[in-house]
Amino acid sequence: MSDFTLSDLEAVIADRLVNGDASSYTRKLAGKGLPKAAQKLGEEAVETVIAAVTGSREGVVYESADLLYHLLVVLRLSEVPLAEVVAELGRRTGRSGLEEKASRAPD
């Protein structure tokens, strides 16, 4: 089992945005802007769902890796650190999902 974490991936993405060469996929994606990165995130989410619904365990693993990568790119471009998302998850711990949802302001 690898000791590689999402925080490690966040650091790799940050480094590639600053120090990566022109052939870096991360730099190319970021160079197209947040809307394109968000579009890619959506595509990866759909591919993950399709893999799950079709029962492809291997596909779920592969597509989830793509999904997490693209999510971290979108977070970085949105200037939202992963730690902030993790803190929000921690804040929600101990409350039922229904209770948490009911506490949100209506759309």
C-alpha positions in Angstrom: 0.0 0.0 0.0 1.3 3.4 -0.9 1.8 6.2 1.6 0.9 8.8 -1.1 -1.9 11.1 0.2 -4.2 13.7 -1.3 -2.0 16.3 0.4 0.9 14.9 -1.5 -1.0 15.2 -4.8 -2.0 18.8 -3.8 1.7 19.6 -3.4 2.6 18.0 -6.8 -0.1 20.0 -8.5 1.0 23.3 -6.9 4.6 22.6 -7.9 3.7 21.7 -11.5 1.7 24.9 -11.8 4.8 26.9 -10.8 7.7 24.8 -11.9 6.4 22.3 -14.4 7.6 22.4 -17.9 5.4 23.4 -20.8 4.5 19.8 -21.5 3.0 19.4 -18.1 -0.7 18.3 -18.4 -1.4 20.2 -15.1 0.0 23.4 -16.5 -1.8 23.0 -19.9 -5.1 22.4 -18.1 -4.6 25.3 -15.8 -3.7 27.5 -18.7 -7.1 26.9 -20.2 -8.7 28.4 -17.1 -11.0 27.4 -14.3 -14.0 26.7 -16.6 -12.1 24.1 -18.6 -10.7 22.5 -15.5 -14.2 22.4 -14.0 -15.6 20.8 -17.2 -12.9 18.1 -17.0 -13.9 17.5 -13.3 -17.5 17.0 -14.4 -16.4 14.6 -17.2 -14.4 12.6 -14.7 -17.3 12.5 -12.3 -19.6 11.1 -15.0 -17.0 8.5 -16.0 -16.7 7.5 -12.3 -20.5 7.1 -12.1 -20.6 5.0 -15.3 -17.8 2.7 -14.0 -19.7 2.3 -10.7 -23.1 1.6 -12.3 -21.6 -0.9 -14.8 -19.9 -2.7 -11.9 -16.3 -2.1 -13.0 -14.3 -2.1 -9.9 -11.1 -1.4 -11.8 -12.9 1.4 -13.7 -14.0 2.9 -10.4 -10.5 2.9 -9.1 -9.0 4.4 -12.3 -11.7 7.0 -12.8 -11.7 8.0 -9.1 -8.0 8.7 -9.3 -8.8 11.0 -12.3 -11.7 12.6 -10.4 -9.6 13.3 -7.3 -6.8 14.8 -9.4 -9.2 17.1 -11.3 -10.9 18.1 -8.1 -7.6 19.1 -6.6 -6.7 21.1 -9.7 -10.1 22.9 -9.5 -9.6 23.5 -5.8 -6.1 25.0 -6.5 -7.4 27.2 -9.3 -10.2 28.3 -7.0 -7.6 29.1 -4.2 -9.3 26.6 -1.9 -6.8 24.5 0.0 -7.6 20.8 0.6 -7.2 21.4 4.3 -10.3 23.7 4.2 -12.4 21.0 2.6 -11.1 18.5 5.1 -12.0 20.9 7.9 -15.5 21.2 6.6 -15.8 17.4 6.5 -14.6 17.3 10.1 -17.1 19.9 11.0 -19.9 17.7 9.7 -18.7 14.6 11.5 -20.9 13.6 14.3 -24.1 15.0 12.6 -26.3 12.9 10.5 -26.4 13.7 6.9 -30.0 14.6 7.1 -29.4 16.9 10.1 -26.5 18.6 8.3 -28.6 19.1 5.1 -31.5 20.6 7.0 -29.2 23.1 8.6 -28.2 24.6 5.2 -29.8 27.8 3.9 -32.3 27.1 1.1 -31.1 27.5 -2.4 
